[in-house]
Amino acid sequence: MRVATALLFAALVASCGFSPMYAPGPGGGSGPIGPVQVTMIEGRAGHHLHAELERVLGLGVGDGPAQRLDITLAEYVVPLGLRLDASASRAEFQLHANYVLTQPNGEQIRGSQSSIVNYDIPPAAFGAIAAQDDARERAAETLAQQIRATLALRLTQARRAREAR
């Protein structure tokens, strides 16, 4: 019964034109994103985001000229909980990115993503700095994954629109 159900599902998916987003493109390409050159990003969060984007986008993967990804970041720290001495006990680290992916043919894909990470603020000053640095790194990692997924989706949609013409 399970085998029959699996075969029926596979036939239905194949007949609807489904193709995995991360599958190689026509002609055996490297998938939807291809080679991307990530320009330098200002600040500590920018350094973490740049390193994580290089990791998740797999620089050097694919053939052809590289696309250029430009990102501007804004970070905010919002204190949440208060102690008896009126100091914050929790905070929210917000990281907002606006990006532009410029393709070799000059077409651009613009977008924005945000990541919010909560963290505890210990009473010791050094602990507060370390907690905020950790939150910054976690926010950059999450933001890199979001940007990768969004770019993959939008590039796949653009490729399918060109193929449909």
CNS distance restraints for C-alpha pairs under 8 A (distance, minus, plus):
assign (resid   1 and name CA) (resid   5 and name CA) 6.24 0.50 0.50
assign (resid   2 and name CA) (resid   6 and name CA) 6.09 0.50 0.50
assign (resid   3 and name CA) (resid   7 and name CA) 6.13 0.50 0.50
assign (resid   4 and name CA) (resid   8 and name CA) 6.11 0.50 0.50
assign (resid   5 and name CA) (resid   9 and name CA) 6.14 0.50 0.50
assign (resid   6 and name CA) (resid  10 and name CA) 6.11 0.50 0.50
assign (resid   7 and name CA) (resid  11 and name CA) 6.15 0.50 0.50
assign (resid   8 and name CA) (resid  12 and name CA) 6.23 0.50 0.50
assign (resid   9 and name CA) (resid  13 and name CA) 6.17 0.50 0.50
assign (resid  10 and name CA) (resid  14 and name CA) 6.07 0.50 0.50
assign (resid  11 and name CA) (resid  15 and name CA) 6.11 0.50 0.50
assign (resid  12 and name CA) (resid  16 and name CA) 6.43 0.50 0.50
assign (resid  13 and name CA) (resid  17 and name CA) 7.05 0.50 0.50
assign (resid  13 and name CA) (resid  18 and name CA) 5.89 0.50 0.50
assign (resid  14 and name CA) (resid  18 and name CA) 5.99 0.50 0.50
assign (resid  19 and name CA) (resid  23 and name CA) 7.23 0.50 0.50
assign (resid  21 and name CA) (resid  31 and name CA) 7.55 0.50 0.50
assign (resid  21 and name CA) (resid  32 and name CA) 6.89 0.50 0.50
assign (resid  21 and name CA) (resid 152 and name CA) 7.21 0.50 0.50
assign (resid  21 and name CA) (resid 153 and name CA) 7.04 0.50 0.50
assign (resid  21 and name CA) (resid 156 and name CA) 6.66 0.50 0.50
assign (resid  22 and name CA) (resid  31 and name CA) 5.24 0.50 0.50
assign (resid  22 and name CA) (resid  32 and name CA) 6.16 0.50 0.50
assign (resid  22 and name CA) (resid 152 and name CA) 7.60 0.50 0.50
assign (resid  23 and name CA) (resid  30 and name CA) 7.83 0.50 0.50
assign (resid  23 and name CA) (resid  31 and name CA) 5.31 0.50 0.50
assign (resid  23 and name CA) (resid  32 and name CA) 7.56 0.50 0.50
assign (resid  24 and name CA) (resid  28 and name CA) 5.29 0.50 0.50
assign (resid  24 and name CA) (resid  29 and name CA) 5.05 0.50 0.50
assign (resid  24 and name CA) (resid  30 and name CA) 5.18 0.50 0.50
assign (resid  24 and name CA) (resid  31 and name CA) 4.16 0.50 0.50
assign (resid  24 and name CA) (resid  32 and name CA) 7.31 0.50 0.50
assign (resid  25 and name CA) (resid  29 and name CA) 4.77 0.50 0.50
assign (resid  25 and name CA) (resid  30 and name CA) 6.57 0.50 0.50
assign (resid  25 and name CA) (resid  31 and name CA) 5.25 0.50 0.50
assign (resid  25 and name CA) (resid  32 and name CA) 6.75 0.50 0.50
assign (resid  29 and name CA) (resid  34 and name CA) 7.84 0.50 0.50
assign (resid  29 and name CA) (resid  62 and name CA) 6.56 0.50 0.50
assign (resid  29 and name CA) (resid  63 and name CA) 7.29 0.50 0.50
assign (resid  30 and name CA) (resid  34 and name CA) 5.61 0.50 0.50
assign (resid  30 and name CA) (resid  61 and name CA) 6.67 0.50 0.50
assign (resid  30 and name CA) (resid  62 and name CA) 4.74 0.50 0.50
assign (resid  30 and name CA) (resid  63 and name CA) 7.35 0.50 0.50
assign (resid  31 and name CA) (resid  62 and name CA) 7.99 0.50 0.50
assign (resid  32 and name CA) (resid 152 and name CA) 5.40 0.50 0.50
assign (resid  32 and name CA) (resid 153 and name CA) 7.76 0.50 0.50
assign (resid  32 and name CA) (resid 155 and name CA) 5.88 0.50 0.50
assign (resid  32 and name CA) (resid 156 and name CA) 5.49 0.50 0.50
assign (resid  33 and name CA) (resid  57 and name CA) 7.61 0.50 0.50
assign (resid  33 and name CA) (resid 151 and name CA) 6.97 0.50 0.50
assign (resid  33 and name CA) (resid 152 and name CA) 5.58 0.50 0.50
assign (resid  33 and name CA) (resid 155 and name CA) 6.66 0.50 0.50
assign (resid  34 and name CA) (resid  61 and name CA) 6.22 0.50 0.50
assign (resid  34 and name CA) (resid  62 and name CA) 5.04 0.50 0.50
assign (resid  34 and name CA) (resid  63 and name CA) 7.14 0.50 0.50
assign (resid  34 and name CA) (resid  66 and name CA) 7.45 0.50 0.50
assign (resid  34 and name CA) (resid  67 and name CA) 7.90 0.50 0.50
assign (resid  35 and name CA) (resid  57 and name CA) 7.85 0.50 0.50
assign (resid  35 and name CA) (resid  58 and name CA) 7.60 0.50 0.50
assign (resid  35 and name CA) (resid  59 and name CA) 5.79 0.50 0.50
assign (resid  35 and name CA) (resid  60 and name CA) 5.57 0.50 0.50
assign (resid  35 and name CA) (resid  61 and name CA) 5.41 0.50 0.50
assign (resid  35 and name CA) (resid  62 and name CA) 5.45 0.50 0.50
assign (resid  35 and name CA) (resid  63 and name CA) 6.96 0.50 0.50
assign (resid  35 and name CA) (resid  64 and name CA) 7.59 0.50 0.50
assign (resid  35 and name CA) (resid  65 and name CA) 7.22 0.50 0.50
assign (resid  35 and name CA) (resid  66 and name CA) 4.81 0.50 0.50
assign (resid  35 and name CA) (resid  67 and name CA) 6.32 0.50 0.50
assign (resid  36 and name CA) (resid  57 and name CA) 7.16 0.50 0.50
assign (resid  36 and name CA) (resid  59 and name CA) 6.12 0.50 0.50
assign (resid  36 and name CA) (resid  60 and name CA) 7.64 0.50 0.50
assign (resid  36 and name CA) (resid  66 and name CA) 5.05 0.50 0.50
assign (resid  36 and name CA) (resid  67 and name CA) 4.66 0.50 0.50
assign (resid  36 and name CA) (resid  68 and name CA) 5.74 0.50 0.50
assign (resid  36 and name CA) (resid  69 and name CA) 6.75 0.50 0.50
assign (resid  37 and name CA) (resid  59 and name CA) 7.17 0.50 0.50
assign (resid  37 and name CA) (resid  66 and name CA) 6.09 0.50 0.50
assign (resid  37 and name CA) (resid  67 and name CA) 5.94 0.50 0.50
assign (resid  37 and name CA) (resid  68 and name CA) 4.83 0.50 0.50
assign (resid  37 and name CA) (resid  69 and name CA) 6.11 0.50 0.50
assign (resid  38 and name CA) (resid  50 and name CA) 6.79 0.50 0.50
assign (resid  38 and name CA) (resid  53 and name CA) 7.42 0.50 0.50
assign (resid  38 and name CA) (resid  54 and name CA) 7.03 0.50 0.50
assign (resid  38 and name CA) (resid  68 and name CA) 6.01 0.50 0.50
assign (resid  38 and name CA) (resid  69 and name CA) 4.83 0.50 0.50
assign (resid  38 and name CA) (resid  70 and name CA) 6.51 0.50 0.50
assign (resid  39 and name CA) (resid  50 and name CA) 7.77 0.50 0.50
assign (resid  39 and name CA) (resid  68 and name CA) 7.08 0.50 0.50
assign (resid  39 and name CA) (resid  69 and name CA) 6.17 0.50 0.50
assign (resid  39 and name CA) (resid  70 and name CA) 5.61 0.50 0.50
assign (resid  39 and name CA) (resid  71 and name CA) 7.52 0.50 0.50
assign (resid  40 and name CA) (resid  46 and name CA) 7.58 0.50 0.50
assign (resid  40 and name CA) (resid  47 and name CA) 7.61 0.50 0.50
assign (resid  40 and name CA) (resid  50 and name CA) 6.74 0.50 0.50
assign (resid  40 and name CA) (resid  70 and name CA) 7.90 0.50 0.50
assign (resid  41 and name CA) (resid  46 and name CA) 4.52 0.50 0.50
assign (resid  41 and name CA) (resid  47 and name CA) 6.27 0.50 0.50
assign (resid  41 and name CA) (resid  49 and name CA) 7.79 0.50 0.50
assign (resid  41 and name CA) (resid  50 and name CA) 6.50 0.50 0.50
assign (resid  41 and name CA) (resid  70 and name CA) 7.88 0.50 0.50
assign (resid  41 and name CA) (resid  71 and name CA) 6.38 0.50 0.50
assign (resid  41 and name CA) (resid  72 and name CA) 6.71 0.50 0.50
assign (resid  41 and name CA) (resid  73 and name CA) 7.59 0.50 0.50
assign (resid  42 and name CA) (resid  46 and name CA) 5.10 0.50 0.50
assign (resid  42 and name CA) (resid  47 and name CA) 6.99 0.50 0.50
assign (resid  42 and name CA) (resid  72 and name CA) 7.60 0.50 0.50
assign (resid  42 and name CA) (resid  73 and name CA) 7.51 0.50 0.50
assign (resid  43 and name CA) (resid  47 and name CA) 6.29 0.50 0.50
assign (resid  44 and name CA) (resid  48 and name CA) 6.45 0.50 0.50
assign (resid  45 and name CA) (resid  49 and name CA) 6.03 0.50 0.50
assign (resid  45 and name CA) (resid  73 and name CA) 7.91 0.50 0.50
assign (resid  45 and name CA) (resid  75 and name CA) 7.97 0.50 0.50
assign (resid  45 and name CA) (resid 136 and name CA) 5.97 0.50 0.50
assign (resid  45 and name CA) (resid 137 and name CA) 6.85 0.50 0.50
assign (resid  45 and name CA) (resid 140 and name CA) 6.34 0.50 0.50
assign (resid  46 and name CA) (resid  50 and name CA) 5.89 0.50 0.50
assign (resid  46 and name CA) (resid  73 and name CA) 6.87 0.50 0.50
assign (resid  46 and name CA) (resid 140 and name CA) 7.82 0.50 0.50
assign (resid  47 and name CA) (resid  51 and name CA) 6.27 0.50 0.50
assign (resid  48 and name CA) (resid  52 and name CA) 6.15 0.50 0.50
assign (resid  48 and name CA) (resid 137 and name CA) 6.14 0.50 0.50
assign (resid  48 and name CA) (resid 140 and name CA) 5.99 0.50 0.50
assign (resid  48 and name CA) (resid 141 and name CA) 7.59 0.50 0.50
assign (resid  49 and name CA) (resid  53 and name CA) 5.97 0.50 0.50
assign (resid  49 and name CA) (resid 137 and name CA) 7.91 0.50 0.50
assign (resid  49 and name CA) (resid 140 and name CA) 4.80 0.50 0.50
assign (resid  49 and name CA) (resid 141 and name CA) 6.57 0.50 0.50
assign (resid  49 and name CA) (resid 143 and name CA) 7.42 0.50 0.50
assign (resid  49 and name CA) (resid 144 and name CA) 6.22 0.50 0.50
assign (resid  50 and name CA) (resid  54 and name CA) 6.21 0.50 0.50
assign (resid  51 and name CA) (resid  55 and name CA) 6.36 0.50 0.50
assign (resid  52 and name CA) (resid  56 and name CA) 6.16 0.50 0.50
assign (resid  52 and name CA) (resid 140 and name CA) 7.36 0.50 0.50
assign (resid  52 and name CA) (resid 141 and name CA) 6.07 0.50 0.50
assign (resid  52 and name CA) (resid 144 and name CA) 6.13 0.50 0.50
assign (resid  53 and name CA) (resid  57 and name CA) 5.66 0.50 0.50
assign (resid  53 and name CA) (resid 144 and name CA) 5.36 0.50 0.50
assign (resid  53 and name CA) (resid 145 and name CA) 7.83 0.50 0.50
assign (resid  53 and name CA) (resid 148 and name CA) 7.68 0.50 0.50
assign (resid  54 and name CA) (resid  58 and name CA) 5.95 0.50 0.50
assign (resid  54 and name CA) (resid  59 and name CA) 5.77 0.50 0.50
assign (resid  55 and name CA) (resid  59 and name CA) 7.22 0.50 0.50
assign (resid  56 and name CA) (resid 144 and name CA) 7.31 0.50 0.50
assign (resid  56 and name CA) (resid 145 and name CA) 7.13 0.50 0.50
assign (resid  56 and name CA) (resid 148 and name CA) 7.18 0.50 0.50
assign (resid  57 and name CA) (resid 148 and name CA) 6.72 0.50 0.50
assign (resid  65 and name CA) (resid 104 and name CA) 6.39 0.50 0.50
assign (resid  66 and name CA) (resid 103 and name CA) 7.58 0.50 0.50
assign (resid  66 and name CA) (resid 104 and name CA) 6.86 0.50 0.50
assign (resid  67 and name CA) (resid 101 and name CA) 6.75 0.50 0.50
assign (resid  67 and name CA) (resid 102 and name CA) 5.68 0.50 0.50
assign (resid  67 and name CA) (resid 103 and name CA) 4.71 0.50 0.50
assign (resid  67 and name CA) (resid 104 and name CA) 5.82 0.50 0.50
assign (resid  68 and name CA) (resid 100 and name CA) 8.00 0.50 0.50
assign (resid  68 and name CA) (resid 101 and name CA) 5.62 0.50 0.50
assign (resid  68 and name CA) (resid 102 and name CA) 5.12 0.50 0.50
assign (resid  68 and name CA) (resid 103 and name CA) 6.66 0.50 0.50
assign (resid  69 and name CA) (resid  99 and name CA) 6.86 0.50 0.50
assign (resid  69 and name CA) (resid 100 and name CA) 5.74 0.50 0.50
assign (resid  69 and name CA) (resid 101 and name CA) 4.46 0.50 0.50
assign (resid  69 and name CA) (resid 102 and name CA) 6.41 0.50 0.50
assign (resid  70 and name CA) (resid  99 and name CA) 5.55 0.50 0.50
assign (resid  70 and name CA) (resid 100 and name CA) 5.27 0.50 0.50
assign (resid  70 and name CA) (resid 101 and name CA) 6.49 0.50 0.50
assign (resid  71 and name CA) (resid  97 and name CA) 6.40 0.50 0.50
assign (resid  71 and name CA) (resid  98 and name CA) 5.66 0.50 0.50
assign (resid  71 and name CA) (resid  99 and name CA) 4.36 0.50 0.50
assign (resid  71 and name CA) (resid 100 and name CA) 6.61 0.50 0.50
assign (resid  72 and name CA) (resid  97 and name CA) 5.67 0.50 0.50
assign (resid  72 and name CA) (resid  98 and name CA) 5.39 0.50 0.50
assign (resid  72 and name CA) (resid  99 and name CA) 6.51 0.50 0.50
assign (resid  73 and name CA) (resid  95 and name CA) 6.96 0.50 0.50
assign (resid  73 and name CA) (resid  96 and name CA) 5.66 0.50 0.50
assign (resid  73 and name CA) (resid  97 and name CA) 4.60 0.50 0.50
assign (resid  73 and name CA) (resid  98 and name CA) 6.64 0.50 0.50
assign (resid  74 and name CA) (resid  95 and name CA) 5.91 0.50 0.50
assign (resid  74 and name CA) (resid  96 and name CA) 5.20 0.50 0.50
assign (resid  74 and name CA) (resid  97 and name CA) 6.56 0.50 0.50
assign (resid  75 and name CA) (resid  93 and name CA) 7.22 0.50 0.50
assign (resid  75 and name CA) (resid  94 and name CA) 5.51 0.50 0.50
assign (resid  75 and name CA) (resid  95 and name CA) 4.52 0.50 0.50
assign (resid  75 and name CA) (resid  96 and name CA) 6.27 0.50 0.50
assign (resid  76 and name CA) (resid  93 and name CA) 5.90 0.50 0.50
assign (resid  76 and name CA) (resid  94 and name CA) 5.04 0.50 0.50
assign (resid  76 and name CA) (resid  95 and name CA) 6.60 0.50 0.50
assign (resid  77 and name CA) (resid  91 and name CA) 6.57 0.50 0.50
assign (resid  77 and name CA) (resid  92 and name CA) 5.66 0.50 0.50
assign (resid  77 and name CA) (resid  93 and name CA) 4.69 0.50 0.50
assign (resid  77 and name CA) (resid  94 and name CA) 6.27 0.50 0.50
assign (resid  78 and name CA) (resid  91 and name CA) 5.49 0.50 0.50
assign (resid  78 and name CA) (resid  92 and name CA) 5.05 0.50 0.50
assign (resid  78 and name CA) (resid  93 and name CA) 6.56 0.50 0.50
assign (resid  78 and name CA) (resid  94 and name CA) 7.89 0.50 0.50
assign (resid  79 and name CA) (resid  88 and name CA) 5.70 0.50 0.50
assign (resid  79 and name CA) (resid  89 and name CA) 7.70 0.50 0.50
assign (resid  79 and name CA) (resid  90 and name CA) 6.11 0.50 0.50
assign (resid  79 and name CA) (resid  91 and name CA) 4.29 0.50 0.50
assign (resid  79 and name CA) (resid  92 and name CA) 6.36 0.50 0.50
assign (resid  80 and name CA) (resid  88 and name CA) 6.44 0.50 0.50
assign (resid  80 and name CA) (resid  89 and name CA) 7.10 0.50 0.50
assign (resid  80 and name CA) (resid  90 and name CA) 5.22 0.50 0.50
assign (resid  80 and name CA) (resid  91 and name CA) 5.08 0.50 0.50
assign (resid  80 and name CA) (resid  92 and name CA) 6.94 0.50 0.50
assign (resid  81 and name CA) (resid  88 and name CA) 5.39 0.50 0.50
assign (resid  81 and name CA) (resid  89 and name CA) 5.01 0.50 0.50
assign (resid  81 and name CA) (resid  90 and name CA) 5.07 0.50 0.50
assign (resid  81 and name CA) (resid  91 and name CA) 7.25 0.50 0.50
assign (resid  82 and name CA) (resid  86 and name CA) 5.50 0.50 0.50
assign (resid  82 and name CA) (resid  87 and name CA) 5.56 0.50 0.50
assign (resid  82 and name CA) (resid  88 and name CA) 4.53 0.50 0.50
assign (resid  82 and name CA) (resid  89 and name CA) 5.45 0.50 0.50
assign (resid  82 and name CA) (resid  90 and name CA) 7.59 0.50 0.50
assign (resid  83 and name CA) (resid  87 and name CA) 5.46 0.50 0.50
assign (resid  83 and name CA) (resid  88 and name CA) 6.14 0.50 0.50
assign (resid  83 and name CA) (resid  89 and name CA) 6.05 0.50 0.50
assign (resid  88 and name CA) (resid 121 and name CA) 6.95 0.50 0.50
assign (resid  89 and name CA) (resid 120 and name CA) 6.05 0.50 0.50
assign (resid  89 and name CA) (resid 121 and name CA) 5.00 0.50 0.50
assign (resid  89 and name CA) (resid 122 and name CA) 6.90 0.50 0.50
assign (resid  89 and name CA) (resid 123 and name CA) 7.87 0.50 0.50
assign (resid  90 and name CA) (resid 118 and name CA) 7.22 0.50 0.50
assign (resid  90 and name CA) (resid 119 and name CA) 5.78 0.50 0.50
assign (resid  90 and name CA) (resid 120 and name CA) 4.46 0.50 0.50
assign (resid  90 and name CA) (resid 121 and name CA) 5.28 0.50 0.50
assign (resid  91 and name CA) (resid 118 and name CA) 5.76 0.50 0.50
assign (resid  91 and name CA) (resid 119 and name CA) 5.59 0.50 0.50
assign (resid  91 and name CA) (resid 120 and name CA) 6.47 0.50 0.50
assign (resid  91 and name CA) (resid 121 and name CA) 6.95 0.50 0.50
assign (resid  92 and name CA) (resid 116 and name CA) 6.66 0.50 0.50
assign (resid  92 and name CA) (resid 117 and name CA) 5.69 0.50 0.50
assign (resid  92 and name CA) (resid 118 and name CA) 4.38 0.50 0.50
assign (resid  92 and name CA) (resid 119 and name CA) 6.44 0.50 0.50
assign (resid  93 and name CA) (resid 116 and name CA) 5.64 0.50 0.50
assign (resid  93 and name CA) (resid 117 and name CA) 5.14 0.50 0.50
assign (resid  93 and name CA) (resid 118 and name CA) 6.11 0.50 0.50
assign (resid  93 and name CA) (resid 119 and name CA) 7.75 0.50 0.50
assign (resid  93 and name CA) (resid 132 and name CA) 7.59 0.50 0.50
assign (resid  93 and name CA) (resid 135 and name CA) 6.50 0.50 0.50
assign (resid  93 and name CA) (resid 136 and name CA) 6.95 0.50 0.50
assign (resid  93 and name CA) (resid 139 and name CA) 7.61 0.50 0.50
assign (resid  94 and name CA) (resid 114 and name CA) 7.18 0.50 0.50
assign (resid  94 and name CA) (resid 115 and name CA) 5.85 0.50 0.50
assign (resid  94 and name CA) (resid 116 and name CA) 4.49 0.50 0.50
assign (resid  94 and name CA) (resid 117 and name CA) 6.53 0.50 0.50
assign (resid  94 and name CA) (resid 139 and name CA) 7.49 0.50 0.50
assign (resid  95 and name CA) (resid 114 and name CA) 5.64 0.50 0.50
assign (resid  95 and name CA) (resid 115 and name CA) 5.23 0.50 0.50
assign (resid  95 and name CA) (resid 116 and name CA) 6.38 0.50 0.50
assign (resid  95 and name CA) (resid 136 and name CA) 7.90 0.50 0.50
assign (resid  95 and name CA) (resid 139 and name CA) 6.49 0.50 0.50
assign (resid  95 and name CA) (resid 140 and name CA) 7.46 0.50 0.50
assign (resid  95 and name CA) (resid 143 and name CA) 7.87 0.50 0.50
assign (resid  96 and name CA) (resid 112 and name CA) 7.31 0.50 0.50
assign (resid  96 and name CA) (resid 113 and name CA) 5.97 0.50 0.50
assign (resid  96 and name CA) (resid 114 and name CA) 4.39 0.50 0.50
assign (resid  96 and name CA) (resid 115 and name CA) 6.55 0.50 0.50
assign (resid  97 and name CA) (resid 112 and name CA) 5.43 0.50 0.50
assign (resid  97 and name CA) (resid 113 and name CA) 5.38 0.50 0.50
assign (resid  97 and name CA) (resid 114 and name CA) 6.22 0.50 0.50
assign (resid  97 and name CA) (resid 143 and name CA) 7.96 0.50 0.50
assign (resid  98 and name CA) (resid 110 and name CA) 7.57 0.50 0.50
assign (resid  98 and name CA) (resid 111 and name CA) 5.89 0.50 0.50
assign (resid  98 and name CA) (resid 112 and name CA) 4.29 0.50 0.50
assign (resid  98 and name CA) (resid 113 and name CA) 6.71 0.50 0.50
assign (resid  99 and name CA) (resid 110 and name CA) 5.72 0.50 0.50
assign (resid  99 and name CA) (resid 111 and name CA) 5.47 0.50 0.50
assign (resid  99 and name CA) (resid 112 and name CA) 5.99 0.50 0.50
assign (resid 100 and name CA) (resid 108 and name CA) 6.41 0.50 0.50
assign (resid 100 and name CA) (resid 109 and name CA) 5.61 0.50 0.50
assign (resid 100 and name CA) (resid 110 and name CA) 4.49 0.50 0.50
assign (resid 100 and name CA) (resid 111 and name CA) 6.66 0.50 0.50
assign (resid 101 and name CA) (resid 108 and name CA) 5.48 0.50 0.50
assign (resid 101 and name CA) (resid 109 and name CA) 5.06 0.50 0.50
assign (resid 101 and name CA) (resid 110 and name CA) 6.44 0.50 0.50
assign (resid 102 and name CA) (resid 106 and name CA) 6.03 0.50 0.50
assign (resid 102 and name CA) (resid 107 and name CA) 5.91 0.50 0.50
assign (resid 102 and name CA) (resid 108 and name CA) 4.55 0.50 0.50
assign (resid 102 and name CA) (resid 109 and name CA) 6.64 0.50 0.50
assign (resid 103 and name CA) (resid 107 and name CA) 5.36 0.50 0.50
assign (resid 103 and name CA) (resid 108 and name CA) 6.16 0.50 0.50
assign (resid 109 and name CA) (resid 154 and name CA) 7.93 0.50 0.50
assign (resid 113 and name CA) (resid 143 and name CA) 6.83 0.50 0.50
assign (resid 113 and name CA) (resid 146 and name CA) 7.03 0.50 0.50
assign (resid 113 and name CA) (resid 147 and name CA) 6.82 0.50 0.50
assign (resid 114 and name CA) (resid 143 and name CA) 6.56 0.50 0.50
assign (resid 115 and name CA) (resid 139 and name CA) 5.52 0.50 0.50
assign (resid 115 and name CA) (resid 140 and name CA) 7.64 0.50 0.50
assign (resid 115 and name CA) (resid 142 and name CA) 6.52 0.50 0.50
assign (resid 115 and name CA) (resid 143 and name CA) 5.71 0.50 0.50
assign (resid 116 and name CA) (resid 139 and name CA) 6.37 0.50 0.50
assign (resid 117 and name CA) (resid 135 and name CA) 6.04 0.50 0.50
assign (resid 117 and name CA) (resid 136 and name CA) 7.98 0.50 0.50
assign (resid 117 and name CA) (resid 138 and name CA) 7.24 0.50 0.50
assign (resid 117 and name CA) (resid 139 and name CA) 5.99 0.50 0.50
assign (resid 118 and name CA) (resid 135 and name CA) 7.16 0.50 0.50
assign (resid 119 and name CA) (resid 131 and name CA) 6.74 0.50 0.50
assign (resid 119 and name CA) (resid 132 and name CA) 7.40 0.50 0.50
assign (resid 119 and name CA) (resid 135 and name CA) 6.60 0.50 0.50
assign (resid 120 and name CA) (resid 131 and name CA) 7.07 0.50 0.50
assign (resid 121 and name CA) (resid 127 and name CA) 7.21 0.50 0.50
assign (resid 121 and name CA) (resid 128 and name CA) 5.12 0.50 0.50
assign (resid 121 and name CA) (resid 131 and name CA) 6.62 0.50 0.50
assign (resid 122 and name CA) (resid 127 and name CA) 5.66 0.50 0.50
assign (resid 122 and name CA) (resid 128 and name CA) 5.61 0.50 0.50
assign (resid 122 and name CA) (resid 131 and name CA) 7.99 0.50 0.50
assign (resid 123 and name CA) (resid 127 and name CA) 7.28 0.50 0.50
assign (resid 123 and name CA) (resid 128 and name CA) 7.19 0.50 0.50
assign (resid 124 and name CA) (resid 128 and name CA) 6.44 0.50 0.50
assign (resid 125 and name CA) (resid 129 and name CA) 6.54 0.50 0.50
assign (resid 126 and name CA) (resid 130 and name CA) 6.25 0.50 0.50
assign (resid 127 and name CA) (resid 131 and name CA) 6.02 0.50 0.50
assign (resid 128 and name CA) (resid 132 and name CA) 6.20 0.50 0.50
assign (resid 129 and name CA) (resid 133 and name CA) 6.19 0.50 0.50
assign (resid 130 and name CA) (resid 134 and name CA) 6.17 0.50 0.50
assign (resid 131 and name CA) (resid 135 and name CA) 6.23 0.50 0.50
assign (resid 132 and name CA) (resid 136 and name CA) 6.12 0.50 0.50
assign (resid 133 and name CA) (resid 137 and name CA) 6.34 0.50 0.50
assign (resid 134 and name CA) (resid 138 and name CA) 6.26 0.50 0.50
assign (resid 135 and name CA) (resid 139 and name CA) 6.04 0.50 0.50
assign (resid 136 and name CA) (resid 140 and name CA) 6.20 0.50 0.50
assign (resid 137 and name CA) (resid 141 and name CA) 6.24 0.50 0.50
assign (resid 138 and name CA) (resid 142 and name CA) 6.25 0.50 0.50
assign (resid 139 and name CA) (resid 143 and name CA) 6.04 0.50 0.50
assign (resid 140 and name CA) (resid 144 and name CA) 6.09 0.50 0.50
assign (resid 141 and name CA) (resid 145 and name CA) 6.47 0.50 0.50
assign (resid 142 and name CA) (resid 146 and name CA) 6.31 0.50 0.50
assign (resid 143 and name CA) (resid 147 and name CA) 6.11 0.50 0.50
assign (resid 144 and name CA) (resid 148 and name CA) 6.10 0.50 0.50
assign (resid 145 and name CA) (resid 149 and name CA) 6.20 0.50 0.50
assign (resid 146 and name CA) (resid 150 and name CA) 6.14 0.50 0.50
assign (resid 147 and name CA) (resid 151 and name CA) 6.02 0.50 0.50
assign (resid 148 and name CA) (resid 152 and name CA) 6.08 0.50 0.50
assign (resid 149 and name CA) (resid 153 and name CA) 6.20 0.50 0.50
assign (resid 150 and name CA) (resid 154 and name CA) 6.13 0.50 0.50
assign (resid 151 and name CA) (resid 155 and name CA) 5.88 0.50 0.50
assign (resid 152 and name CA) (resid 156 and name CA) 6.00 0.50 0.50
assign (resid 153 and name CA) (resid 157 and name CA) 6.18 0.50 0.50
assign (resid 154 and name CA) (resid 158 and name CA) 6.15 0.50 0.50
assign (resid 155 and name CA) (resid 159 and name CA) 6.07 0.50 0.50
assign (resid 156 and name CA) (resid 160 and name CA) 6.17 0.50 0.50
assign (resid 157 and name CA) (resid 161 and name CA) 6.14 0.50 0.50
assign (resid 158 and name CA) (resid 162 and name CA) 6.27 0.50 0.50
assign (resid 159 and name CA) (resid 163 and name CA) 6.24 0.50 0.50
assign (resid 160 and name CA) (resid 164 and name CA) 6.10 0.50 0.50
assign (resid 161 and name CA) (resid 165 and name CA) 6.60 0.50 0.50
